[in-house]
Amino acid sequence: MIDYTKEELVELLRKNPERFNEWKIEQEEIDLSEVDFSGINLSEIDFSDIDLNSSSFADCVLSFVNFTNTDLTSVDFTRARVLECDFTDALLTGADCSYAEMTYCNFSDADMAGCILSETDLSNSDLTASVNLNASRYDDDTVWPDDDMLPEDFDGTGHKDLSSLQDDDEDTVSSDW
């Protein structure tokens, strides 16, 4: 069994993703937390059951990547193109998906609490069985899939998160005390 450093694993993913997938099968536990994958194109990678906590996939192109049961807490997906990826049972608490294109993805039983979806394109993604989608942050520019791909109790219109709180328009009276 070969032991790789995090840096060596990133290089392995860049140059020989098939070998990474083969190596992963033999591992009991893989910690890739706080790894910078920014700007890498990854396809058909098996990240299932891996700790990717606080890693960055900013500006990446990810296609057919398996994130099943993966810890994606506070992961940075900003401006990433995420196509046909599987997030089943993934923990996306606090993940930043701002300005990302996350199309044709499966979010079954994925915990979306605190996930930032500002200006995220979720077209054709399946969010019907996602968890805590109401506790995610999104804005008017978030592109949602059709209603049949969203949880029944979810309404993406008119949502305001804490960052949009505004003071009431009250006339203030100034005084010279």
N, C-alpha and C positions, 0 to 999 in steps of 0.2 A: 504494500500500500504506500503510495507516494503522498507525502505531506507537502502542501503548497502554502506559501504565504499569501496574504490577501492580494498583494501586488502581482504575484505569479498567477493567481487565479484570474485576475483581470486580463492579463496577457493571454492566458489560455482561452478565455472567452472571446477575445478579439481574433485570435489566430486559428483556434481549433475548437469550436463550440461542441462538436461531436465528442471529442475526448473529455471535455468537462462533463457532459451528460453521462458518459460511461463511468468516469471517476466518481461522480455524485452517487451512483447506485450503491457503491461500497461504503459510503459514509453514514455514520449514525447521526451526526449533528454537524451542520455547517454554519459558521458565523461569518457573514459578509456585511455586518453592520458597519456603518460609517464609511463605506467604500464609495469612491467617486467614479461612476461609470459615465459621466457626462460626455455627450457627443458621440457615443459608440452606437453602432448599428448592431442589434442583436436579433437573431431569428431562431425559432425552434429551440429555445433554451428551457431546461427544466429547473426552475427556481422553487419548486414545491417544497414545503416544509423547511425553508431556509430562513435564517434571521437576517433580514436586510434593513433592520431598524436604522433610521437616520442616514441612509445611503442616498446618492443622487443619481437620477436618470435624466437630469435636465438636458434638453436638446437632443435626446436619443431618438432613434427609430427602433421600436420594439414590435416585432410581429410574431404571432404564434408562440408567445412566451407563456409558460405555465407558472402562475403565481399561487397555485392552490395551497391553502393553509400556510401562507407565508406571512411573517411579521413585517409589515410595510409601514409601521408607525413612524410618522414624521419623515417619510421618504419624499424627495423632491422629484416630481414629474413635470415641472414647469416646461412649457413649450415642447414637450415630447410628442411624438407620433406613436400612439399605442394602438396597434391594429390586431384584432382577433385574438386578444390575450384572455387567459382564464384567471379570474380573481376569486374563484370559489373558496369560501371560508377564510379569505385573507383579512388581515387586520389593517385597515387603512386609516386608523385614528390619527388625525393631524397631518395626513399626507397632503402635500401641496400639488394639485393638478391644474393650477392656473394656466390658462392659455394653451392647454394640451388638447390634442385630438385623440380621443379614446373611443374609437368606433368599432362596432361589432364585437365588443367585449362582453364577457359573462361575469356578473357581479353577484351570483347566487350566494346567499348567506355571508356576504362580505360586510364587515362592520365599517360603516361610513361616518361614524361620529367624528365631528370636527374636521372632516375632509374638506379641503378648500377646492371648490369647483368653479371659481370665477372665470368667466369667459371660456369654459371648457366645452368642447364639442363631444357630446355623448351619443351622437346619432347612431341608431340601430344597435345600441348596447342594451343588454338585458339586465335591468335593475329591479325586476318584479319581486325577487326574493331577497333583495339587499336589506341590511339591518341598519337602523338609525339614519336613513337618508334624510329624514326631517331635521336631524341634528348636524347636517353638513352646512357649509357656507357656500352660497352661490349668489349670482346676481342676475340682472335682467339680460345679460349677454351670454348666459349659459345656454347651450343648445341641448335640449332634452330629446330623448327618443320619443316615439309615438306613445300615447297614453297606455296602450296595451303592454308596453315594456317597462312601465313604472309601477311601484306598489299602489294598491287600490286607495290607500289613505293619503297619498302624496299629492300635493298641489304645488308645483314649482312657480306659480304666478304670484306676484305680490309679496314674495318673501323678503324680509329685511333681517340681516344679522346684526350683531352688536356694532360692527364697524360702520353701519349706516345710521346709527342713532343720531337724531338731530334735536336741538332745543326747539321748543315750541316758539312760534313767531309771536312773541309778546312785545308790546311797546314798553321799552324801559324808560323810566323816568330818572333823569339825572338830577342830582341835588348838590348844592354847594355846602356841605356840612363842614 
